[in-house]
Amino acid sequence: MDISRAEQRILHLLAQGGRIEITRDDNRKIEKLQLVTREGWAFSGLDLVTFRKLKQKKAIKSQGGRPYRITERGLVLVRAEQDNR
């Protein structure tokens, strides 16, 4: 299964230890999405459409109300990327 460049970038950040935090309104609808890297920086390239695509592909999931993390399926989908550190 092929994934887009934006999805690839998000999965790569999640594979390095990032998480997706969600803020919901009173009606339990998603109000705000925030991707936080392992260093604590906020990544602004995540939108609701991309989040839903990743969730539909079962590349991310949340357990027990905790932030969304990458799954085993997501690790298979993510391709290796050179890390410039």
Secondary structure, 3 states (H helix, E strand, C coil): CCCCHHHHHHHHHHHCCCEEEEEECCCCCEEEEEEECCCCCEECCCCHHHHHHHHHCCCEECCCCCCEEECHHHHHHCCCCCCCC
